[in-house]
Amino acid sequence: MPSLVVHYAFVGLLAATLLGAAFDKRSLLLSVLVVTFPDVDAFLGLYWQAGHRAATTNLVIPAVLALLIGVDLYVRDESYIRGRWGAYGVRVSWFCVVVYVVGHVLLDLITGGANLFWPLYDQFYQLSGHLELSSQRGIVQTFVELPDPPAQTSGGTGTGGSGGSTTQSMGNSSEVQMSTGIDPNPGQPEPETVDRVFPIARSGWELVILVVGTLATAARLRIGHDLPDE
């Protein structure tokens, strides 16, 4: 699973790319707080069965957040967000929803799995697979299971085919419990010599995101978005 610093670097890269004129230290700090919140369930797992990657790492919370923002901006006669922070607040509010979903839940989904719809539906999912272009089979993907195309009777290349989905359900919160540095052995007695591991980067792509995201965020804070006067 990605470490918090990888989440931070990725969110910094998203902020530097998407926030435009709304990018500043305040919006960046808020984004960091938002992307940290889903990992609160690592502590909840010490006392509750629906622990890490379930209680707060799901799509239900950002969906409710998006609903509240939408009601405030487009249903109420006077928007609190727009009235207090103007266009800056509108952009940062929606970006916070993106941060929650893309900056944390999606990364967890592809690195070990997440309980996407908890508490509405208790099931962990993990997204994995590949997408490629084959000279014989056409476009081949294994992320989502699709019906196989009709067999061709004449010569020629294939038009596609999933080859079987590798996106899988993993079990519910009573069957799946994620190990963390806070709770290395969930649901089991903790030995006296327990090794608490708090990862920084566990793969090459995580290291790339960590380095590139950190540098991009620092550069964006330093350079800004305006070109210097000649």
C-alpha positions as CSV (number, residue, x, y, z in Angstrom):
1,M,0.0,0.0,0.0
2,P,1.3,3.5,-0.7
3,S,2.8,5.3,2.3
4,L,1.4,8.7,3.3
5,V,4.4,10.5,1.8
6,V,3.6,8.9,-1.6
7,H,0.0,10.1,-1.2
8,Y,1.2,13.6,-0.3
9,A,3.6,13.7,-3.3
10,F,0.8,12.5,-5.7
11,V,-1.6,15.1,-4.3
12,G,1.0,17.8,-4.7
13,L,1.4,16.8,-8.3
14,L,-2.3,17.0,-8.8
15,A,-2.5,20.4,-7.1
16,A,0.3,21.8,-9.2
17,T,-1.5,20.6,-12.3
18,L,-5.2,21.2,-11.6
19,L,-5.6,24.1,-9.1
20,G,-4.2,26.8,-11.4
21,A,-4.5,30.2,-9.8
22,A,-6.0,28.6,-6.6
23,F,-2.7,26.9,-5.9
24,D,-1.1,28.3,-2.8
25,K,0.2,27.1,0.6
26,R,-3.3,27.2,2.1
27,S,-5.0,25.1,-0.6
28,L,-2.0,22.7,-0.5
29,L,-2.2,22.3,3.2
30,L,-6.0,21.6,3.0
31,S,-5.3,19.0,0.3
32,V,-2.7,17.3,2.5
33,L,-5.2,17.2,5.4
34,V,-7.9,15.7,3.2
35,V,-5.7,13.0,1.8
36,T,-4.5,12.1,5.3
37,F,-8.1,11.6,6.6
38,P,-8.8,8.2,5.0
39,D,-5.9,6.7,7.0
40,V,-7.7,7.5,10.2
41,D,-9.2,4.0,9.9
42,A,-5.8,2.5,10.7
43,F,-6.4,3.6,14.3
44,L,-10.1,2.6,14.2
45,G,-9.0,-0.9,13.3
46,L,-7.6,-1.2,16.8
47,Y,-11.1,-1.2,18.2
48,W,-13.4,-2.0,15.3
49,Q,-13.7,-4.8,12.8
50,A,-14.2,-2.4,9.9
51,G,-10.7,-1.0,10.2
52,H,-8.1,0.0,7.7
53,R,-9.2,0.6,4.1
54,A,-12.8,0.3,5.1
55,A,-14.2,2.8,7.6
56,T,-12.8,5.9,6.0
57,T,-11.1,4.6,2.8
58,N,-14.2,4.3,0.6
59,L,-16.2,6.2,-2.0
60,V,-19.2,6.9,0.2
61,I,-17.6,9.7,2.2
62,P,-16.4,11.7,-0.9
63,A,-19.8,11.1,-2.5
64,V,-21.5,12.7,0.5
65,L,-18.9,15.5,0.5
66,A,-19.6,16.1,-3.2
67,L,-23.4,16.2,-2.5
68,L,-23.0,18.7,0.2
69,I,-20.8,21.0,-1.9
70,G,-23.2,20.7,-4.9
71,V,-26.2,21.6,-2.7
72,D,-24.4,24.6,-1.3
73,L,-23.2,25.8,-4.7
74,Y,-26.2,25.1,-6.9
75,V,-29.3,24.6,-4.7
76,R,-29.1,27.2,-1.9
77,D,-30.1,30.7,-2.8
78,E,-26.8,32.0,-1.2
79,S,-23.8,29.7,-1.3
80,Y,-21.7,29.8,1.8
81,I,-18.6,28.6,0.0
82,R,-18.9,31.1,-2.9
83,G,-20.0,33.9,-0.5
84,R,-17.0,33.5,1.8
85,W,-14.2,32.4,-0.6
86,G,-15.4,33.1,-4.1
87,A,-14.1,31.2,-7.1
88,Y,-11.1,30.2,-5.1
89,G,-13.3,28.3,-2.6
90,V,-15.3,26.7,-5.3
91,R,-12.3,25.3,-7.1
92,V,-10.6,24.1,-3.9
93,S,-13.8,22.5,-2.6
94,W,-14.2,20.3,-5.7
95,F,-10.4,19.6,-5.7
96,C,-10.7,18.2,-2.2
97,V,-13.2,15.6,-3.5
98,V,-10.8,14.7,-6.3
99,V,-8.0,14.4,-3.7
100,Y,-10.0,12.0,-1.6
101,V,-11.0,9.8,-4.5
102,V,-8.0,9.9,-6.8
103,G,-5.3,10.8,-4.3
104,H,-6.1,8.2,-1.7
105,V,-8.9,5.7,-2.4
106,L,-7.8,4.9,-6.0
107,L,-4.2,4.5,-5.1
108,D,-5.2,2.1,-2.3
109,L,-7.5,0.2,-4.7
110,I,-4.6,-0.7,-7.0
111,T,-2.2,-1.5,-4.2
112,G,-3.8,-4.1,-2.0
113,G,-7.5,-3.2,-2.2
114,A,-10.1,-1.1,-0.5
115,N,-13.7,-1.5,0.8
116,L,-15.1,0.9,-1.8
117,F,-18.8,1.0,-0.8
118,W,-18.6,0.5,3.0
119,P,-20.9,0.8,5.0
120,L,-23.5,0.4,2.2
121,Y,-21.9,-2.8,0.9
122,D,-19.2,-4.6,2.8
123,Q,-16.8,-5.9,0.2
124,F,-13.1,-5.3,-0.5
125,Y,-12.0,-4.9,-4.1
126,Q,-8.6,-4.7,-5.8
127,L,-8.0,-3.3,-9.2
128,S,-5.3,-4.9,-11.3
129,G,-4.8,-6.0,-14.9
130,H,-3.3,-4.8,-18.1
131,L,-4.2,-2.9,-21.3
132,E,-2.3,-3.6,-24.5
133,L,-2.6,-3.5,-28.3
134,S,-1.9,-6.8,-30.0
135,S,-1.3,-7.3,-33.7
136,Q,-3.2,-10.6,-33.5
137,R,-5.9,-9.9,-30.9
138,G,-6.5,-6.2,-31.2
139,I,-7.1,-4.2,-28.0
140,V,-6.7,-6.5,-25.0
141,Q,-7.6,-5.5,-21.4
142,T,-8.1,-7.5,-18.3
143,F,-9.3,-4.7,-15.9
144,V,-13.0,-5.3,-16.6
145,E,-14.6,-8.6,-17.7
146,L,-16.3,-8.2,-21.1
147,P,-18.2,-10.7,-23.3
148,D,-15.9,-12.4,-25.7
149,P,-16.4,-11.2,-29.3
150,P,-17.9,-13.5,-32.0
151,A,-15.3,-15.8,-33.5
152,Q,-14.1,-14.7,-36.9
153,T,-14.6,-17.1,-39.7
154,S,-12.2,-15.5,-42.2
155,G,-8.5,-14.7,-41.8
156,G,-7.4,-11.6,-40.1
157,T,-6.6,-10.2,-36.8
158,G,-8.8,-10.3,-33.8
159,T,-10.8,-7.3,-32.5
160,G,-10.2,-7.7,-28.9
161,G,-11.1,-9.8,-25.9
162,S,-10.6,-9.4,-22.2
163,G,-8.8,-12.7,-21.5
164,G,-10.5,-12.8,-18.1
165,S,-10.7,-10.0,-15.5
166,T,-8.1,-9.7,-12.8
167,T,-10.2,-7.2,-10.9
168,Q,-11.4,-9.1,-7.9
169,S,-13.5,-9.0,-4.8
170,M,-11.5,-10.0,-1.8
171,G,-14.0,-10.6,1.0
172,N,-15.8,-8.5,3.6
173,S,-14.4,-6.7,6.6
174,S,-14.6,-9.8,8.8
175,E,-12.5,-11.7,6.3
176,V,-10.0,-9.0,5.2
177,Q,-8.0,-7.0,7.7
178,M,-5.1,-4.9,6.5
179,S,-1.8,-4.9,8.4
180,T,-0.3,-1.5,9.2
181,G,2.5,-0.1,11.3
182,I,0.0,0.8,13.9
183,D,-1.6,-2.7,14.0
184,P,0.9,-5.2,12.4
185,N,-1.2,-8.2,13.3
186,P,-4.9,-7.3,13.1
187,G,-7.1,-9.6,15.0
188,Q,-4.2,-11.4,16.7
189,P,-2.3,-11.0,19.9
190,E,0.6,-8.7,19.5
191,P,4.0,-10.3,20.3
192,E,6.5,-8.5,22.4
193,T,9.0,-8.3,19.6
194,V,6.6,-7.0,17.0
195,D,8.1,-5.3,14.0
196,R,6.3,-2.1,13.2
197,V,7.0,-1.1,9.6
198,F,6.0,2.3,8.2
199,P,6.8,2.2,4.5
200,I,8.2,5.1,2.4
201,A,8.2,3.6,-1.1
202,R,7.7,-0.1,-1.8
203,S,8.0,-0.1,-5.6
204,G,9.7,1.7,-8.4
205,W,6.6,3.6,-9.4
206,E,6.0,4.8,-5.9
207,L,9.5,6.1,-5.7
208,V,9.0,7.9,-9.0
209,I,5.8,9.6,-7.7
210,L,7.5,10.5,-4.5
211,V,10.4,12.2,-6.2
212,V,8.5,13.8,-9.1
213,G,5.5,14.9,-7.0
214,T,7.7,16.5,-4.3
215,L,9.9,18.3,-6.9
216,A,6.9,19.5,-8.9
217,T,5.1,20.8,-5.7
218,A,8.3,22.6,-4.6
219,A,8.8,24.1,-8.0
220,R,5.2,25.3,-8.2
221,L,5.5,27.0,-4.8
222,R,8.7,28.6,-5.9
223,I,7.9,29.6,-9.4
224,G,4.2,30.3,-9.3
225,H,2.0,30.5,-12.4
226,D,2.9,33.9,-13.8
227,L,5.7,34.4,-16.3
228,P,8.4,36.9,-15.3
229,D,8.5,40.3,-16.9
230,E,11.2,40.6,-19.6
